[in-house]
């Protein structure tokens, strides 16, 4: 149905009258205005193929109803490409020259789509392989850096499943205690946690990517903030589940508070390794920051529960407790 403005315009514009009677009449109009193009596409999205150089908004309107119409659009803008890929990442195969941003959007939504991209950039290849090593086989001409990463990912997976008889790492030169050995249950929980963290990170990247296409900066900030809140909520659940299986003595720890404290100390929680979290839960120190700003953090038990403290503060608390005794 035509809009009220289109109907009123048709009273004075014969081109609008023609398009409202038959949308395909748009191909007979020389240089149709954006309003004429939009009216035609609103009546029948297929007529996008009859319009020479349709306006971006007209392309988007047509693709919302008929994504396959991307076939008929020459040199679609990044915004148009993103619209199609968001509706179905597989449609990236319809794009002759998708931008890197659009390639990343497709791979974030479905890593296997790397096989549908004719010339994926190295960054896109790396993302696909990080999500699943097997994607290296779906890339026709992977770069050396991507090949190296694929091999490294395989090694990491193998290391995660080391037998219980393997010796624990020795003390480092700095004198820090070695990492606590993990039993079978802890190792299995670590594999699960690693996979969950990878999935959480992937979802967060996709949501942040989608936020970058927001209409304005304020909306983008709100969507990014919401994505980060959702990520921390999911990380909290994942670490709590890990504690229940691998560190039952810390099952009552307020994981959400620990995550917030880690972030305030400069730790990128989503990039922590399961072994680092395990060590922290087992009472070992965790280094935060860099250079002169480095800080050793430790989980300390207080009457109010477990809290994250700098090592010098923990020592001070211990000395005070001894003095009180």
Secondary structure, DSSP 8 states (H G I E B T S, - for coil): ---HHHHHHHTT-HHHHHHHH-GGGGGGSTT--HHHHHHHHHH-GGGGGGSTT--HHHHHHHHHH-GGGGGG-TT--HHHHHHHHHH-GGGGGG-SS--HHHHHHHHHH-GGGGGG-TT--HHHHHHHHHH-GGGGGG-TT--HHHHHHHHHHHHHHHHHT--TTS------TT---------HHHHHHHHHHHHHHHHHHHHHHHHHHHHTTSSSHHHHHHHHHHHHHHHHHHHHHHHHHHHHHH-GGGTTS-HHHHHHHHHHTT--GGG--HHHHHHHHTT--EEES-GGG-EEEEEEEETTEEEEEEHHHHHHHHHHHHHH-
